[in-house]
Amino acid sequence: MAELPGLGDERGEGASGAPTLADCCLADNRLNLDVYPAGCRRLLQLFEGRRAEVVQVEFLRLSTNDRLLGAALGILPRLKHLKSLVLKGGHARDEFGSCQHGSLTSLPPDVGSLRCLTHLDLSFNSLSTLPSCIPRLPSLRVLSLMGLPQSIGDLAAVKDLDLSENALEALPEEVGNLHSCTQLDLSGNRLSSIPDSIGNLKALRQLHLHSNLLVTVPASLASLPNLSRLDLRNNCLRAVPPEIQTLPFVHLRGNPLGETEPSPQAEGSSATELQRLFLASGEDSFTVTSEGCEVILACGIHFYFPPGAASDPVRIDFRTLEPDPRWVKLRHHDVLLSRVLELQPHGVTFQQEVQIWMPYASPQSLQQREVVVRTFSGHSWSDLRTQVEQETKSKKHVAHCRVLHFSWFLVVSRLVQNECQVSTEGTLLFSSVDPSIKVTFPPGVTEETRSVKLQVLPVSAEEIAELTADAGCRASPLLCLSQDSLVDFLKPVRIQLPLPFGVTGLNLDRSRLHLLRGDVQGQTWDDITSQVVLELTHLYAVFEVTHFSWYWLWYTTKTYIGGIAKKVYERLRMYQVNFIALQRKKDPEQVLLQCLPKHKVDSVLKKLQDRYRGPEPSDMVEMFEGEQFFAAFERGISIDMDRPDCVDGRLSFIFYSHLKNMKEIYVTSPVDRKGQAVKGQVSFYRGAVPESIPEEASRRRKGPDSLWLATLPIKLPRLKPRWGENPSPQNGFSFSPLNLGNAETGYLTQANLLSIARRVGADWQTIGLNLGLTYQQIERIGYNHREDLDKQILDMLFSWAQQNAEDPDCVSKLIKAMKESGRQDIADEVESIIELGRHKYRESIRRVGLEQESSTEDSATAAM
């Protein structure tokens, strides 16, 4: 096979005989190029260098955010064997993180000559009209679009039409011309009604209308002969025709059924009279109208939209994300208490404030800290005015805030912040944590009003003694002053700090008292004692400054106090943690890894001891909030390198002291375990040095040895024979006879499944997940047969089949999983097999009926 110039070089593997990037792109008869930054360029290069293979491709995926899309589209008419074509946008993001629509506006007319094309996905693009080539595609059965052209009625042969997430406000009557359509997805739009012509879709089996603005639905839907699912969840239906409401397959949750229209006097009514939506864990959107509503998510997040908050219907999309330290920037001494909540559309402005309640992990003590909701504007994070509440039933803590716009939100614990506005008249600001800490602004201190913030970090005498290893060292609370102006004050600002614990103005030695000023990052601490006039009272030290920063009083005999303060400040930001590595008792290949603050270790191990076993926790190490670390399996233990959280063969973690920092994975060993156990280990290493870590700490962490944190043993027992390992003529597997389905609806036999398996290819993992297998099961199958794709596919498919053989709906679940995995071709094959089975069953019934009738006639003739 010829090496394609420029592609193999990108990974530097072509010369060694390992798979090149081109080989990875061109797998069997598939080209999945939408995951590569320059996928269209790769297609053009592959077509130039390996044309004979490319023209045989049956499945192609491209990103329409690619700048070379136009050139790549010119190749499409030459791919005569193409069965599935995905040209989707959404692979690029704007400054707010929102997915951008693709640049696709049309298709080459010759695309209509692709006679094998059955599946076409053009969603998330900028199409204003239906390309003229689409109605000419003779085999097209599945179509996904962004927008609804008037010519939609020309798609009479399409079986599966996806028009979800399109902001559609109305459907044309021509939708009734989709006579072959069996599945129609109109969810996530702005439809208030649907035309009566939809009652003409006699072949329709599934109709998805959830998350719209429907106030009525036609009764003709109840007369569709093949309809087996009608999803009307999360609409504005106050009533539905009785013949629809009694259907066993209709879903109506999230509608204000039975409620009356609100009267004008109800505008000021309480929130309990608003529509309430309770969303399940799989739902990710809802619609807000001018009437307002309450929304409760499965994760416990609660929204209140007052009447009039939205003048027009607004579709709200939400998701919760793992915090990424590359853009979730925590300040010094911040503690993250929640995952990130993203609400879209970003930047939408409401007419009235929307209230949000976010559950969070309650910190140990709130006496010297406060909880706030922090939001991202697209450029920077800012704190919202927040109330801390406790739910009556669950006793969970929630952070309550009010907003006029949506973006990203998270909950943090920060040092208590006191602030004030300083005008030309001057003012006084003191700390609510320690009222003896005061800042006095004299008249004339500024020409323009500016905002000043004050935070205090108390440090006990015991902490200072432990961190410095010197019982004679003392320090005051840390004082941080900041302002929203870059200009120094016109007059000195007077600051009062308490003397270090145990030190008074009567017994102190002035030569041991030092006033330190730190920079914003706390990396440089200068002794400014000689630069200011320190006024001492019995309990306090008073001094004047014109520049705001960190200030700290120390009482010690040490000479280089700035360096000591820097180390202490660094240690105050760190957490003492332990690592645990436990194996599930029933399945030792399932390993739980977790990083825990040391005070939580005993309680967590107690909860896990019934299901897991493993070595004692690691020795204590120290980590920063938001610091990255890795877990590497060593000495004969390995994991799936294709995991999204796997970097250079190591699992990536981010340490947050109040989040779980836990992963549970399947491990395996390349060593033959049939004869003996494998004694391996997992080691933990620090990741990239965070930007905010002091320079001295960074120097200590350079080099491989300094990055090592801990190592814990893992033992994999001797391998017992597993299902499917007895050799047989079919790829080394033996299967017990099975038939999926039933005689009336048609069977899928073992031979049918083997035929399906031959077409699955590299999609087996996606299909397995959509069939309901866990990620851990997929991992295990991959490792058990890591050198044989056919065995991976067979193990996945027949494992699922054996587990679901008694489920009467298992065949429909298989068809759905194939469609969700983008394998409409296999779904069509399964449906054809089932339809043939149904036909044979009906024929057999008919023949039996005729034979009985014939026998009756013969008997009657003989009697005469």
Secondary structure, 3 states (H helix, E strand, C coil): CCCCCCCHHHCCCHHHCCCCHHHHHEECCEEECCCCCCHHHHHHHHHHHCHHHHCCCCEEEEECCCCCHHHHHCCHHHCCCCCEEEEECCCCECCCCCECCCCCCCCCHHHHHCCCCCEEECCCCCCCCCCCCHHHCCCCCEEECCCCCHHHHHCCCCCEEECCCCCCCCCCHHHHHCCCCCEEECCCCCCCCCCHHHHHCCCCCEEECCCCCCCCCCHHHHHCCCCCEEECCCCCCCCCCHHHHCCCCEECCCCCCCCCCCCHHHHHCCHHHCEEEECCCCCCEEEECCCCEEEECCCCCEEEECCCCCCCCEEEEEEEECCCCCCCCCCCCCEECCCEEEEECCCCEEEEEEEEEEECCCCCCCCCEEEEEEEECCCCEEECCCEEEECCCCCCEEEEEEEEECCEEEEEEEECEEEEEECCCCEEEECCCCCCCEEEECCCCCCCCEEEEEEEECCCHHHHHHHHCCCCCEECCEEEEEECCCCCCCCCEEEEEECCCCCCCCCCCHHHEEEEEECCCCCCEEECHHHCCCEECCCEEEEEECCCCEEEEEECCCCCHHHHHHHHHHHHCEEEEEEEEEEECCCCCEEEEEEEEHHHHHHHHHHHCCCEECCCCCCCEEEECCEEEEEEEECCCECCCCCCCEECCEEEEEECCCCCCEEEEECECCCCCCCCCEEEEEEEEECCCCCCCCHHHHHHCCCHHHHEEEEEEEEECCCCCCCCCCCCCECCECCCCCEEEECCCEEEEHHHHHHHHHHHHHHHHHHHHHCCCCHHHHHHHHHHCCCCHHHHHHHHHHHHHHHCCCCCCHHHHHHHHHHHCCCHHHHHHHHHHHHHHHHHHHHHHHHHHHHHHHHHHHHHHHHC
